[in-house]
Amino acid sequence: MDVDLVKAWFAVYVVGVSLIRLLDDHEHFRLTAMKQVWGRTHGLMLHFLTNVIIPILFALVYFCRGIVSMATF
């Protein structure tokens, strides 16, 4: 298996775990700390960006790189 595909699957795993934690009934300490420092709206936005959006972008990039590297020209 290509290294880029492994990185992409790991990024998808990180996104899944982060979304489960974000939608959980009780908050985890990092989210609570970010909301205390930045406020509720900005803290949630920063947490979502750093733990969901950025790993999704990495997953897309690595999936594309992995698929291209498997293609034979």
PyMOL Python script that loads the backbone (N, CA, C, O; Angstrom):
from pymol import cmd

cmd.read_pdbstr("""\
ATOM      1  N   MET A   1       0.851  -1.178   0.000  1.00  0.00           N
ATOM      2  CA  MET A   1       0.000   0.000   0.000  1.00  0.00           C
ATOM      3  C   MET A   1       0.893   1.237   0.000  1.00  0.00           C
ATOM      4  O   MET A   1       1.945   1.267   0.639  1.00  0.00           O
ATOM      5  N   ASP A   2       0.457   2.231  -0.717  1.00  0.00           N
ATOM      6  CA  ASP A   2       1.215   3.465  -0.859  1.00  0.00           C
ATOM      7  C   ASP A   2       1.205   4.260   0.446  1.00  0.00           C
ATOM      8  O   ASP A   2       0.213   4.262   1.174  1.00  0.00           O
ATOM      9  N   VAL A   3       2.300   4.923   0.728  1.00  0.00           N
ATOM     10  CA  VAL A   3       2.442   5.707   1.956  1.00  0.00           C
ATOM     11  C   VAL A   3       1.424   6.845   1.995  1.00  0.00           C
ATOM     12  O   VAL A   3       0.883   7.151   3.057  1.00  0.00           O
ATOM     13  N   ASP A   4       1.159   7.472   0.852  1.00  0.00           N
ATOM     14  CA  ASP A   4       0.197   8.565   0.807  1.00  0.00           C
ATOM     15  C   ASP A   4      -1.211   8.082   1.150  1.00  0.00           C
ATOM     16  O   ASP A   4      -1.970   8.805   1.795  1.00  0.00           O
ATOM     17  N   LEU A   5      -1.566   6.877   0.729  1.00  0.00           N
ATOM     18  CA  LEU A   5      -2.884   6.345   1.077  1.00  0.00           C
ATOM     19  C   LEU A   5      -2.989   6.050   2.568  1.00  0.00           C
ATOM     20  O   LEU A   5      -4.051   6.232   3.164  1.00  0.00           O
ATOM     21  N   VAL A   6      -1.907   5.599   3.166  1.00  0.00           N
ATOM     22  CA  VAL A   6      -1.906   5.368   4.616  1.00  0.00           C
ATOM     23  C   VAL A   6      -2.089   6.689   5.356  1.00  0.00           C
ATOM     24  O   VAL A   6      -2.846   6.759   6.324  1.00  0.00           O
ATOM     25  N   LYS A   7      -1.405   7.727   4.907  1.00  0.00           N
ATOM     26  CA  LYS A   7      -1.571   9.051   5.510  1.00  0.00           C
ATOM     27  C   LYS A   7      -3.002   9.551   5.350  1.00  0.00           C
ATOM     28  O   LYS A   7      -3.558  10.158   6.266  1.00  0.00           O
ATOM     29  N   ALA A   8      -3.594   9.296   4.192  1.00  0.00           N
ATOM     30  CA  ALA A   8      -4.965   9.739   3.944  1.00  0.00           C
ATOM     31  C   ALA A   8      -5.935   9.016   4.864  1.00  0.00           C
ATOM     32  O   ALA A   8      -6.827   9.648   5.430  1.00  0.00           O
ATOM     33  N   TRP A   9      -5.783   7.706   5.026  1.00  0.00           N
ATOM     34  CA  TRP A   9      -6.673   6.965   5.926  1.00  0.00           C
ATOM     35  C   TRP A   9      -6.508   7.423   7.368  1.00  0.00           C
ATOM     36  O   TRP A   9      -7.482   7.476   8.118  1.00  0.00           O
ATOM     37  N   PHE A  10      -5.274   7.756   7.762  1.00  0.00           N
ATOM     38  CA  PHE A  10      -5.053   8.268   9.107  1.00  0.00           C
ATOM     39  C   PHE A  10      -5.749   9.621   9.290  1.00  0.00           C
ATOM     40  O   PHE A  10      -6.336   9.879  10.341  1.00  0.00           O
ATOM     41  N   ALA A  11      -5.686  10.477   8.278  1.00  0.00           N
ATOM     42  CA  ALA A  11      -6.359  11.772   8.360  1.00  0.00           C
ATOM     43  C   ALA A  11      -7.875  11.598   8.463  1.00  0.00           C
ATOM     44  O   ALA A  11      -8.534  12.340   9.191  1.00  0.00           O
ATOM     45  N   VAL A  12      -8.429  10.625   7.742  1.00  0.00           N
ATOM     46  CA  VAL A  12      -9.857  10.347   7.836  1.00  0.00           C
ATOM     47  C   VAL A  12     -10.206   9.858   9.241  1.00  0.00           C
ATOM     48  O   VAL A  12     -11.244  10.227   9.789  1.00  0.00           O
ATOM     49  N   TYR A  13      -9.343   9.034   9.818  1.00  0.00           N
ATOM     50  CA  TYR A  13      -9.542   8.553  11.187  1.00  0.00           C
ATOM     51  C   TYR A  13      -9.539   9.725  12.173  1.00  0.00           C
ATOM     52  O   TYR A  13     -10.383   9.787  13.067  1.00  0.00           O
ATOM     53  N   VAL A  14      -8.599  10.646  12.012  1.00  0.00           N
ATOM     54  CA  VAL A  14      -8.519  11.823  12.894  1.00  0.00           C
ATOM     55  C   VAL A  14      -9.789  12.654  12.784  1.00  0.00           C
ATOM     56  O   VAL A  14     -10.310  13.126  13.795  1.00  0.00           O
ATOM     57  N   VAL A  15     -10.291  12.838  11.572  1.00  0.00           N
ATOM     58  CA  VAL A  15     -11.527  13.592  11.368  1.00  0.00           C
ATOM     59  C   VAL A  15     -12.688  12.902  12.070  1.00  0.00           C
ATOM     60  O   VAL A  15     -13.487  13.555  12.741  1.00  0.00           O
ATOM     61  N   GLY A  16     -12.785  11.589  11.921  1.00  0.00           N
ATOM     62  CA  GLY A  16     -13.866  10.844  12.562  1.00  0.00           C
ATOM     63  C   GLY A  16     -13.842  10.957  14.070  1.00  0.00           C
ATOM     64  O   GLY A  16     -14.871  11.205  14.697  1.00  0.00           O
ATOM     65  N   VAL A  17     -12.675  10.778  14.650  1.00  0.00           N
ATOM     66  CA  VAL A  17     -12.543  10.880  16.105  1.00  0.00           C
ATOM     67  C   VAL A  17     -12.851  12.299  16.567  1.00  0.00           C
ATOM     68  O   VAL A  17     -13.518  12.482  17.586  1.00  0.00           O
ATOM     69  N   SER A  18     -12.382  13.293  15.845  1.00  0.00           N
ATOM     70  CA  SER A  18     -12.640  14.682  16.224  1.00  0.00           C
ATOM     71  C   SER A  18     -14.120  15.025  16.141  1.00  0.00           C
ATOM     72  O   SER A  18     -14.646  15.727  17.005  1.00  0.00           O
ATOM     73  N   LEU A  19     -14.794  14.532  15.103  1.00  0.00           N
ATOM     74  CA  LEU A  19     -16.224  14.804  15.000  1.00  0.00           C
ATOM     75  C   LEU A  19     -17.010  14.113  16.106  1.00  0.00           C
ATOM     76  O   LEU A  19     -17.953  14.685  16.652  1.00  0.00           O
ATOM     77  N   ILE A  20     -16.630  12.900  16.431  1.00  0.00           N
ATOM     78  CA  ILE A  20     -17.300  12.193  17.528  1.00  0.00           C
ATOM     79  C   ILE A  20     -17.091  12.950  18.834  1.00  0.00           C
ATOM     80  O   ILE A  20     -18.029  13.105  19.616  1.00  0.00           O
ATOM     81  N   ARG A  21     -15.885  13.418  19.073  1.00  0.00           N
ATOM     82  CA  ARG A  21     -15.615  14.182  20.298  1.00  0.00           C
ATOM     83  C   ARG A  21     -16.361  15.504  20.307  1.00  0.00           C
ATOM     84  O   ARG A  21     -16.834  15.943  21.355  1.00  0.00           O
ATOM     85  N   LEU A  22     -16.472  16.153  19.134  1.00  0.00           N
ATOM     86  CA  LEU A  22     -17.148  17.441  19.057  1.00  0.00           C
ATOM     87  C   LEU A  22     -18.648  17.289  19.295  1.00  0.00           C
ATOM     88  O   LEU A  22     -19.274  18.168  19.887  1.00  0.00           O
ATOM     89  N   LEU A  23     -19.221  16.187  18.840  1.00  0.00           N
ATOM     90  CA  LEU A  23     -20.654  15.967  18.974  1.00  0.00           C
ATOM     91  C   LEU A  23     -21.025  15.225  20.254  1.00  0.00           C
ATOM     92  O   LEU A  23     -22.204  14.965  20.492  1.00  0.00           O
ATOM     93  N   ASP A  24     -20.048  14.881  21.073  1.00  0.00           N
ATOM     94  CA  ASP A  24     -20.294  14.151  22.320  1.00  0.00           C
ATOM     95  C   ASP A  24     -21.028  15.042  23.325  1.00  0.00           C
ATOM     96  O   ASP A  24     -20.976  16.268  23.235  1.00  0.00           O
ATOM     97  N   ASP A  25     -21.708  14.413  24.279  1.00  0.00           N
ATOM     98  CA  ASP A  25     -22.465  15.173  25.274  1.00  0.00           C
ATOM     99  C   ASP A  25     -21.569  15.958  26.229  1.00  0.00           C
ATOM    100  O   ASP A  25     -21.906  17.082  26.602  1.00  0.00           O
ATOM    101  N   HIS A  26     -20.441  15.388  26.629  1.00  0.00           N
ATOM    102  CA  HIS A  26     -19.537  16.109  27.531  1.00  0.00           C
ATOM    103  C   HIS A  26     -18.318  16.595  26.745  1.00  0.00           C
ATOM    104  O   HIS A  26     -17.828  15.915  25.843  1.00  0.00           O
ATOM    105  N   GLU A  27     -17.847  17.773  27.107  1.00  0.00           N
ATOM    106  CA  GLU A  27     -16.736  18.387  26.388  1.00  0.00           C
ATOM    107  C   GLU A  27     -15.403  17.864  26.905  1.00  0.00           C
ATOM    108  O   GLU A  27     -15.261  17.531  28.082  1.00  0.00           O
ATOM    109  N   HIS A  28     -14.447  17.801  26.019  1.00  0.00           N
ATOM    110  CA  HIS A  28     -13.096  17.421  26.398  1.00  0.00           C
ATOM    111  C   HIS A  28     -12.318  18.670  26.794  1.00  0.00           C
ATOM    112  O   HIS A  28     -12.703  19.785  26.444  1.00  0.00           O
ATOM    113  N   PHE A  29     -11.242  18.481  27.515  1.00  0.00           N
ATOM    114  CA  PHE A  29     -10.540  19.607  28.138  1.00  0.00           C
ATOM    115  C   PHE A  29     -10.001  20.608  27.127  1.00  0.00           C
ATOM    116  O   PHE A  29      -9.987  21.807  27.406  1.00  0.00           O
ATOM    117  N   ARG A  30      -9.555  20.146  25.952  1.00  0.00           N
ATOM    118  CA  ARG A  30      -9.019  21.096  24.965  1.00  0.00           C
ATOM    119  C   ARG A  30     -10.098  22.018  24.421  1.00  0.00           C
ATOM    120  O   ARG A  30      -9.868  23.215  24.247  1.00  0.00           O
ATOM    121  N   LEU A  31     -11.272  21.465  24.152  1.00  0.00           N
ATOM    122  CA  LEU A  31     -12.369  22.292  23.661  1.00  0.00           C
ATOM    123  C   LEU A  31     -12.820  23.289  24.719  1.00  0.00           C
ATOM    124  O   LEU A  31     -13.096  24.448  24.410  1.00  0.00           O
ATOM    125  N   THR A  32     -12.896  22.839  25.959  1.00  0.00           N
ATOM    126  CA  THR A  32     -13.287  23.729  27.053  1.00  0.00           C
ATOM    127  C   THR A  32     -12.269  24.849  27.226  1.00  0.00           C
ATOM    128  O   THR A  32     -12.642  26.007  27.419  1.00  0.00           O
ATOM    129  N   ALA A  33     -10.991  24.509  27.159  1.00  0.00           N
ATOM    130  CA  ALA A  33      -9.945  25.521  27.299  1.00  0.00           C
ATOM    131  C   ALA A  33      -9.998  26.533  26.153  1.00  0.00           C
ATOM    132  O   ALA A  33      -9.839  27.733  26.379  1.00  0.00           O
ATOM    133  N   MET A  34     -10.218  26.061  24.932  1.00  0.00           N
ATOM    134  CA  MET A  34     -10.298  26.979  23.795  1.00  0.00           C
ATOM    135  C   MET A  34     -11.504  27.900  23.917  1.00  0.00           C
ATOM    136  O   MET A  34     -11.426  29.075  23.556  1.00  0.00           O
ATOM    137  N   LYS A  35     -12.613  27.379  24.419  1.00  0.00           N
ATOM    138  CA  LYS A  35     -13.802  28.220  24.586  1.00  0.00           C
ATOM    139  C   LYS A  35     -13.596  29.238  25.695  1.00  0.00           C
ATOM    140  O   LYS A  35     -14.121  30.348  25.606  1.00  0.00           O
ATOM    141  N   GLN A  36     -12.845  28.892  26.740  1.00  0.00           N
ATOM    142  CA  GLN A  36     -12.579  29.843  27.813  1.00  0.00           C
ATOM    143  C   GLN A  36     -11.654  30.951  27.340  1.00  0.00           C
ATOM    144  O   GLN A  36     -11.847  32.111  27.704  1.00  0.00           O
ATOM    145  N   VAL A  37     -10.656  30.615  26.537  1.00  0.00           N
ATOM    146  CA  VAL A  37      -9.684  31.609  26.086  1.00  0.00           C
ATOM    147  C   VAL A  37     -10.260  32.485  24.972  1.00  0.00           C
ATOM    148  O   VAL A  37     -10.130  33.708  25.025  1.00  0.00           O
ATOM    149  N   TRP A  38     -10.894  31.878  23.964  1.00  0.00           N
ATOM    150  CA  TRP A  38     -11.318  32.597  22.777  1.00  0.00           C
ATOM    151  C   TRP A  38     -12.793  32.974  22.773  1.00  0.00           C
ATOM    152  O   TRP A  38     -13.228  33.721  21.896  1.00  0.00           O
ATOM    153  N   GLY A  39     -13.560  32.487  23.712  1.00  0.00           N
ATOM    154  CA  GLY A  39     -15.007  32.698  23.688  1.00  0.00           C
ATOM    155  C   GLY A  39     -15.680  31.501  23.027  1.00  0.00           C
ATOM    156  O   GLY A  39     -15.021  30.694  22.371  1.00  0.00           O
ATOM    157  N   ARG A  40     -16.991  31.390  23.203  1.00  0.00           N
ATOM    158  CA  ARG A  40     -17.690  30.203  22.719  1.00  0.00           C
ATOM    159  C   ARG A  40     -17.635  30.071  21.198  1.00  0.00           C
ATOM    160  O   ARG A  40     -17.264  29.018  20.680  1.00  0.00           O
ATOM    161  N   THR A  41     -17.998  31.121  20.491  1.00  0.00           N
ATOM    162  CA  THR A  41     -18.076  31.051  19.028  1.00  0.00           C
ATOM    163  C   THR A  41     -16.703  30.855  18.399  1.00  0.00           C
ATOM    164  O   THR A  41     -16.517  29.966  17.567  1.00  0.00           O
ATOM    165  N   HIS A  42     -15.746  31.681  18.793  1.00  0.00           N
ATOM    166  CA  HIS A  42     -14.407  31.589  18.209  1.00  0.00           C
ATOM    167  C   HIS A  42     -13.693  30.314  18.655  1.00  0.00           C
ATOM    168  O   HIS A  42     -12.939  29.727  17.878  1.00  0.00           O
ATOM    169  N   GLY A  43     -13.917  29.885  19.878  1.00  0.00           N
ATOM    170  CA  GLY A  43     -13.303  28.640  20.360  1.00  0.00           C
ATOM    171  C   GLY A  43     -13.793  27.429  19.595  1.00  0.00           C
ATOM    172  O   GLY A  43     -12.997  26.572  19.211  1.00  0.00           O
ATOM    173  N   LEU A  44     -15.114  27.349  19.367  1.00  0.00           N
ATOM    174  CA  LEU A  44     -15.660  26.244  18.569  1.00  0.00           C
ATOM    175  C   LEU A  44     -15.156  26.293  17.135  1.00  0.00           C
ATOM    176  O   LEU A  44     -14.842  25.259  16.546  1.00  0.00           O
ATOM    177  N   MET A  45     -15.078  27.499  16.572  1.00  0.00           N
ATOM    178  CA  MET A  45     -14.598  27.635  15.202  1.00  0.00           C
ATOM    179  C   MET A  45     -13.139  27.192  15.081  1.00  0.00           C
ATOM    180  O   MET A  45     -12.788  26.442  14.170  1.00  0.00           O
ATOM    181  N   LEU A  46     -12.295  27.653  15.997  1.00  0.00           N
ATOM    182  CA  LEU A  46     -10.886  27.254  15.963  1.00  0.00           C
ATOM    183  C   LEU A  46     -10.721  25.754  16.169  1.00  0.00           C
ATOM    184  O   LEU A  46      -9.913  25.120  15.491  1.00  0.00           O
ATOM    185  N   HIS A  47     -11.477  25.186  17.093  1.00  0.00           N
ATOM    186  CA  HIS A  47     -11.407  23.754  17.340  1.00  0.00           C
ATOM    187  C   HIS A  47     -11.841  22.975  16.099  1.00  0.00           C
ATOM    188  O   HIS A  47     -11.203  21.989  15.729  1.00  0.00           O
ATOM    189  N   PHE A  48     -12.919  23.414  15.459  1.00  0.00           N
ATOM    190  CA  PHE A  48     -13.405  22.748  14.256  1.00  0.00           C
ATOM    191  C   PHE A  48     -12.403  22.859  13.114  1.00  0.00           C
ATOM    192  O   PHE A  48     -12.158  21.884  12.403  1.00  0.00           O
ATOM    193  N   LEU A  49     -11.825  24.039  12.937  1.00  0.00           N
ATOM    194  CA  LEU A  49     -10.834  24.228  11.872  1.00  0.00           C
ATOM    195  C   LEU A  49      -9.599  23.366  12.085  1.00  0.00           C
ATOM    196  O   LEU A  49      -9.137  22.699  11.158  1.00  0.00           O
ATOM    197  N   THR A  50      -9.061  23.375  13.303  1.00  0.00           N
ATOM    198  CA  THR A  50      -7.807  22.662  13.539  1.00  0.00           C
ATOM    199  C   THR A  50      -7.982  21.159  13.653  1.00  0.00           C
ATOM    200  O   THR A  50      -7.050  20.413  13.354  1.00  0.00           O
ATOM    201  N   ASN A  51      -9.140  20.696  14.074  1.00  0.00           N
ATOM    202  CA  ASN A  51      -9.307  19.261  14.296  1.00  0.00           C
ATOM    203  C   ASN A  51     -10.165  18.559  13.261  1.00  0.00           C
ATOM    204  O   ASN A  51     -10.210  17.329  13.245  1.00  0.00           O
ATOM    205  N   VAL A  52     -10.846  19.296  12.396  1.00  0.00           N
ATOM    206  CA  VAL A  52     -11.697  18.660  11.392  1.00  0.00           C
ATOM    207  C   VAL A  52     -11.321  19.118   9.981  1.00  0.00           C
ATOM    208  O   VAL A  52     -11.006  18.288   9.128  1.00  0.00           O
ATOM    209  N   ILE A  53     -11.349  20.410   9.729  1.00  0.00           N
ATOM    210  CA  ILE A  53     -11.144  20.914   8.373  1.00  0.00           C
ATOM    211  C   ILE A  53      -9.724  20.646   7.869  1.00  0.00           C
ATOM    212  O   ILE A  53      -9.551  20.155   6.753  1.00  0.00           O
ATOM    213  N   ILE A  54      -8.726  20.954   8.659  1.00  0.00           N
ATOM    214  CA  ILE A  54      -7.342  20.745   8.214  1.00  0.00           C
ATOM    215  C   ILE A  54      -7.054  19.259   7.968  1.00  0.00           C
ATOM    216  O   ILE A  54      -6.448  18.941   6.944  1.00  0.00           O
ATOM    217  N   PRO A  55      -7.458  18.322   8.859  1.00  0.00           N
ATOM    218  CA  PRO A  55      -7.250  16.904   8.518  1.00  0.00           C
ATOM    219  C   PRO A  55      -8.026  16.453   7.280  1.00  0.00           C
ATOM    220  O   PRO A  55      -7.553  15.583   6.549  1.00  0.00           O
ATOM    221  N   ILE A  56      -9.213  17.028   7.028  1.00  0.00           N
ATOM    222  CA  ILE A  56      -9.940  16.682   5.807  1.00  0.00           C
ATOM    223  C   ILE A  56      -9.145  17.126   4.580  1.00  0.00           C
ATOM    224  O   ILE A  56      -9.062  16.391   3.595  1.00  0.00           O
ATOM    225  N   LEU A  57      -8.566  18.316   4.635  1.00  0.00           N
ATOM    226  CA  LEU A  57      -7.761  18.794   3.512  1.00  0.00           C
ATOM    227  C   LEU A  57      -6.540  17.902   3.296  1.00  0.00           C
ATOM    228  O   LEU A  57      -6.208  17.574   2.157  1.00  0.00           O
ATOM    229  N   PHE A  58      -5.870  17.507   4.384  1.00  0.00           N
ATOM    230  CA  PHE A  58      -4.742  16.590   4.251  1.00  0.00           C
ATOM    231  C   PHE A  58      -5.187  15.254   3.668  1.00  0.00           C
ATOM    232  O   PHE A  58      -4.482  14.675   2.842  1.00  0.00           O
ATOM    233  N   ALA A  59      -6.354  14.759   4.092  1.00  0.00           N
ATOM    234  CA  ALA A  59      -6.854  13.496   3.560  1.00  0.00           C
ATOM    235  C   ALA A  59      -7.092  13.604   2.056  1.00  0.00           C
ATOM    236  O   ALA A  59      -6.720  12.702   1.305  1.00  0.00           O
ATOM    237  N   LEU A  60      -7.705  14.696   1.615  1.00  0.00           N
ATOM    238  CA  LEU A  60      -7.942  14.871   0.184  1.00  0.00           C
ATOM    239  C   LEU A  60      -6.642  14.918  -0.610  1.00  0.00           C
ATOM    240  O   LEU A  60      -6.521  14.282  -1.657  1.00  0.00           O
ATOM    241  N   VAL A  61      -5.677  15.669  -0.108  1.00  0.00           N
ATOM    242  CA  VAL A  61      -4.389  15.784  -0.799  1.00  0.00           C
ATOM    243  C   VAL A  61      -3.707  14.427  -0.877  1.00  0.00           C
ATOM    244  O   VAL A  61      -3.228  14.040  -1.943  1.00  0.00           O
ATOM    245  N   TYR A  62      -3.656  13.702   0.226  1.00  0.00           N
ATOM    246  CA  TYR A  62      -2.964  12.425   0.231  1.00  0.00           C
ATOM    247  C   TYR A  62      -3.712  11.349  -0.548  1.00  0.00           C
ATOM    248  O   TYR A  62      -3.079  10.482  -1.151  1.00  0.00           O
ATOM    249  N   PHE A  63      -5.056  11.383  -0.552  1.00  0.00           N
ATOM    250  CA  PHE A  63      -5.801  10.456  -1.402  1.00  0.00           C
ATOM    251  C   PHE A  63      -5.478  10.716  -2.872  1.00  0.00           C
ATOM    252  O   PHE A  63      -5.253   9.780  -3.640  1.00  0.00           O
ATOM    253  N   CYS A  64      -5.457  11.986  -3.256  1.00  0.00           N
ATOM    254  CA  CYS A  64      -5.130  12.324  -4.641  1.00  0.00           C
ATOM    255  C   CYS A  64      -3.719  11.888  -5.000  1.00  0.00           C
ATOM    256  O   CYS A  64      -3.500  11.312  -6.066  1.00  0.00           O
ATOM    257  N   ARG A  65      -2.768  12.154  -4.129  1.00  0.00           N
ATOM    258  CA  ARG A  65      -1.384  11.743  -4.391  1.00  0.00           C
ATOM    259  C   ARG A  65      -1.252  10.224  -4.452  1.00  0.00           C
ATOM    260  O   ARG A  65      -0.505   9.696  -5.275  1.00  0.00           O
ATOM    261  N   GLY A  66      -1.971   9.526  -3.586  1.00  0.00           N
ATOM    262  CA  GLY A  66      -1.910   8.071  -3.590  1.00  0.00           C
ATOM    263  C   GLY A  66      -2.529   7.473  -4.831  1.00  0.00           C
ATOM    264  O   GLY A  66      -2.000   6.510  -5.387  1.00  0.00           O
ATOM    265  N   ILE A  67      -3.641   8.028  -5.273  1.00  0.00           N
ATOM    266  CA  ILE A  67      -4.292   7.519  -6.483  1.00  0.00           C
ATOM    267  C   ILE A  67      -3.437   7.794  -7.718  1.00  0.00           C
ATOM    268  O   ILE A  67      -3.305   6.935  -8.590  1.00  0.00           O
ATOM    269  N   VAL A  68      -2.862   8.986  -7.790  1.00  0.00           N
ATOM    270  CA  VAL A  68      -2.006   9.326  -8.920  1.00  0.00           C
ATOM    271  C   VAL A  68      -0.767   8.455  -8.939  1.00  0.00           C
ATOM    272  O   VAL A  68      -0.324   8.052 -10.015  1.00  0.00           O
ATOM    273  N   SER A  69      -0.194   8.153  -7.789  1.00  0.00           N
ATOM    274  CA  SER A  69       1.026   7.340  -7.766  1.00  0.00           C
ATOM    275  C   SER A  69       0.733   5.886  -8.123  1.00  0.00           C
ATOM    276  O   SER A  69       1.629   5.179  -8.584  1.00  0.00           O
ATOM    277  N   MET A  70      -0.498   5.423  -7.922  1.00  0.00           N
ATOM    278  CA  MET A  70      -0.842   4.054  -8.297  1.00  0.00           C
ATOM    279  C   MET A  70      -1.151   3.919  -9.782  1.00  0.00           C
ATOM    280  O   MET A  70      -1.058   2.823 -10.336  1.00  0.00           O
ATOM    281  N   ALA A  71      -1.516   5.014 -10.429  1.00  0.00           N
ATOM    282  CA  ALA A  71      -1.846   4.980 -11.845  1.00  0.00           C
ATOM    283  C   ALA A  71      -0.565   4.784 -12.656  1.00  0.00           C
ATOM    284  O   ALA A  71       0.462   5.401 -12.376  1.00  0.00           O
ATOM    285  N   THR A  72      -0.642   3.935 -13.643  1.00  0.00           N
ATOM    286  CA  THR A  72       0.515   3.711 -14.505  1.00  0.00           C
ATOM    287  C   THR A  72       0.290   4.443 -15.821  1.00  0.00           C
ATOM    288  O   THR A  72      -0.777   4.343 -16.425  1.00  0.00           O
ATOM    289  N   PHE A  73       1.278   5.158 -16.244  1.00  0.00           N
ATOM    290  CA  PHE A  73       1.178   5.933 -17.477  1.00  0.00           C
ATOM    291  C   PHE A  73       1.947   5.255 -18.571  1.00  0.00           C
ATOM    292  O   PHE A  73       1.987   5.753 -19.697  1.00  0.00           O
TER     293      PHE A  73
END
""", "prot")
cmd.dss("prot")
cmd.show_as("cartoon", "prot")
cmd.util.cbc("prot")
cmd.orient("prot")
